[in-house]
Amino acid sequence: MSDVLLKVNPEKKHKYGVVRLPLLHLRMLGLDVVRDDDSEEPQVSGHVVMPSLNSIDYSSNKNLVLAQMKTLADYVNAHGEFLIVPEPESN
């Protein structure tokens, strides 16, 4: 699993988290999923983008986006699908 972040700047790796979500679950929420690792040099292997979870939609329909994000977080928490947990910020 550590090779997923192989191309991430070593100084930033501690900020990354990786979770696993079934594609069917995302689609049931009405979320489109687009592969983001098709470029020649993907930064994160297996990374996907959910175009509808973006800052513009968040600004215009905050309640819907927050509800979708909470549903995703609840799934990850309930199923323990944390693959890589970011390190807490130190003060």
CORCORTA-V467727 format. One record per residue. N is the residue number from 1. RES is the residue in one small letter. PHI is phi in whole degrees, 0 to 359 (999 if undefined). OMEGA is omega in degrees with one decimal (NA if undefined). Layout:
n=N res=RES phi=PHI omega=OMEGA
n=N res=RES phi=PHI omega=OMEGA
This chain:
n=1 res=m phi=999 omega=-176.8
n=2 res=s phi=296 omega=179.6
n=3 res=d phi=288 omega=177.2
n=4 res=v phi=301 omega=-178.1
n=5 res=l phi=260 omega=-175.5
n=6 res=l phi=305 omega=-175.7
n=7 res=k phi=266 omega=178.4
n=8 res=v phi=281 omega=177.5
n=9 res=n phi=309 omega=-177.6
n=10 res=p phi=306 omega=180.0
n=11 res=e phi=287 omega=-177.7
n=12 res=k phi=250 omega=-175.6
n=13 res=k phi=305 omega=-177.2
n=14 res=h phi=294 omega=-179.6
n=15 res=k phi=271 omega=-175.2
n=16 res=y phi=271 omega=170.4
n=17 res=g phi=234 omega=179.4
n=18 res=v phi=228 omega=176.7
n=19 res=v phi=233 omega=178.7
n=20 res=r phi=243 omega=177.4
n=21 res=l phi=229 omega=177.0
n=22 res=p phi=293 omega=178.3
n=23 res=l phi=303 omega=179.1
n=24 res=l phi=301 omega=179.0
n=25 res=h phi=297 omega=178.7
n=26 res=l phi=296 omega=-178.8
n=27 res=r phi=291 omega=176.6
n=28 res=m phi=295 omega=176.2
n=29 res=l phi=276 omega=-179.3
n=30 res=g phi=80 omega=-179.4
n=31 res=l phi=265 omega=173.2
n=32 res=d phi=281 omega=-179.9
n=33 res=v phi=233 omega=-179.3
n=34 res=v phi=236 omega=177.5
n=35 res=r phi=298 omega=-179.9
n=36 res=d phi=242 omega=-178.8
n=37 res=d phi=248 omega=-179.2
n=38 res=d phi=276 omega=179.4
n=39 res=s phi=291 omega=-179.7
n=40 res=e phi=297 omega=-177.0
n=41 res=e phi=233 omega=-179.8
n=42 res=p phi=296 omega=-179.7
n=43 res=q phi=283 omega=-179.8
n=44 res=v phi=233 omega=-178.7
n=45 res=s phi=294 omega=178.7
n=46 res=g phi=80 omega=-177.5
n=47 res=h phi=290 omega=174.1
n=48 res=v phi=235 omega=177.2
n=49 res=v phi=242 omega=174.2
n=50 res=m phi=251 omega=-173.7
n=51 res=p phi=306 omega=-177.8
n=52 res=s phi=282 omega=173.9
n=53 res=l phi=261 omega=-177.1
n=54 res=n phi=220 omega=-174.6
n=55 res=s phi=294 omega=-180.0
n=56 res=i phi=291 omega=178.2
n=57 res=d phi=295 omega=177.8
n=58 res=y phi=300 omega=-179.6
n=59 res=s phi=294 omega=-174.9
n=60 res=s phi=271 omega=-177.7
n=61 res=n phi=216 omega=-173.6
n=62 res=k phi=306 omega=-176.8
n=63 res=n phi=298 omega=179.2
n=64 res=l phi=294 omega=-178.6
n=65 res=v phi=297 omega=178.4
n=66 res=l phi=297 omega=177.6
n=67 res=a phi=296 omega=178.2
n=68 res=q phi=295 omega=-179.8
n=69 res=m phi=296 omega=178.5
n=70 res=k phi=294 omega=178.1
n=71 res=t phi=300 omega=178.5
n=72 res=l phi=295 omega=179.8
n=73 res=a phi=297 omega=178.4
n=74 res=d phi=298 omega=178.4
n=75 res=y phi=298 omega=-178.6
n=76 res=v phi=299 omega=179.2
n=77 res=n phi=296 omega=-177.3
n=78 res=a phi=294 omega=-175.6
n=79 res=h phi=256 omega=178.1
n=80 res=g phi=61 omega=-174.8
n=81 res=e phi=270 omega=173.6
n=82 res=f phi=276 omega=179.5
n=83 res=l phi=265 omega=175.2
n=84 res=i phi=221 omega=-178.1
n=85 res=v phi=255 omega=178.1
n=86 res=p phi=295 omega=177.7
n=87 res=e phi=284 omega=178.0
n=88 res=p phi=294 omega=176.9
n=89 res=e phi=294 omega=175.4
n=90 res=s phi=262 omega=-178.4
n=91 res=n phi=260 omega=NA
